[in-house]
Amino acid sequence: MTPRSRIIGTGFYVPEKVVTNFDLEKLMDTSDQWIRERTGIVERRFVEPGVGTSDLALEASKNALKNAGTAAEELDFIILATLSPDYCFPGSACLLQTKLGLKKIGALDVRTQCTGFIYALSIADQYIKTGMYNKILVVGAEVHSNALEMSTRGRDISVLFGDGAGAVVVEADESGNGGILSTHLHADGKYARELMGEHPGSIRHPRVTPEMLDSGELNAYMNGRAVFKHAVVRFCEAIEEALKTNNVDIQSVRLIIPHQANVRITEAVAQRFGLTLERVYSNIHKYGNTTAASIPIALAEAVAEGKVKQGDNIVLVAFGSGFTWASALIKW
Ligand code: ACO
């Protein structure tokens, strides 16, 4: 029998430092009301200087391993999704591996931004179904704060993002009682420039110039309206695809856990499926948009809050830079 991948432990970690919308008002021309009404964000967490993505990933991983009752030494492979690695290279999965005290197992970074965790989970699922690995650590982690320009020039981006990490332990399960039922991965690179961090990249010679710093070109760019429009459509398509593939009705889904991009996107998705907001998880008010970390953080919180119970169908769904979009249907 082909094994299924089962999530046997979840965990998350966010830095202690809370930055409220009112704190941002002191740094730029913005307001709590503007941010809250358009995004649902009330506060976010920022790391202290010297803390990198692999440090947050480590704490989330320790929590997930503890929750799974698994020792790090039992892991066969690590997959870490992030758009904010500690270094340009090597990837942060290698750093996480050594911080966990491990020496040899493979460690892979995934670079699909907001959909990174679902892509990473899908990769883990394939390795488990083929029998290549038995236990895999899948992590989403980001440090955004030190890439945000805390001024009026940077406000369209800087009010949206926060730091954090979430992790799951995935194990091969031959009981036939659920697990990851399917994953669905998509991309349309035509829209790459609508949401991007252009520099430092290989296309520009030289990669970084002092002028880039002065002009603000090093900041991420987002066409907010285009992102909003495509996100609502793709979120819904990806959910439909997961339901149809498994012949599952939306009413049999206990909880949808979307990437936490914007509460208005979440509300639009809930409305489209006729769901109350209790059935579409949201914690963006506390953490802002943590990109690849947002789904595993939300999943770990939902599990800890008793909102996901054994036998429940849950859908993970994401949309982000690339554009990429993805979903997963899991029987818990
Ligand atoms: N505070 C106050 N005013 C601001 C801010 C800010 N932080 N940022 C922009 N503004 C101003 C703009 O300068 C503009 O002023 P103007 O009318 O004088 O020119 C005005 O507010 C409206 O700006 P818009 O960009 O048109 O604002 P919009 O209503 O579209 O809201 C937002 C922006 C919230 C980003 C919206 O486009 C949106 O929800 N987009 C979805 C994208 C998203 O959620 N991205 C998250 C990250 S990507 C992801 O995870 C998939």
Boltz pocket constraint, residues with backbone or C-beta under 6 A from the ligand:
constraints:
  - pocket:
      binder: B
      contacts: [[A, 29], [A, 30], [A, 31], [A, 34], [A, 35], [A, 38], [A, 39], [A, 114], [A, 155], [A, 156], [A, 157], [A, 159], [A, 160], [A, 195], [A, 222], [A, 223], [A, 224], [A, 225], [A, 227], [A, 228], [A, 231], [A, 260], [A, 261], [A, 262], [A, 264], [A, 289], [A, 291], [A, 319], [A, 320], [A, 321]]
      max_distance: 6.0
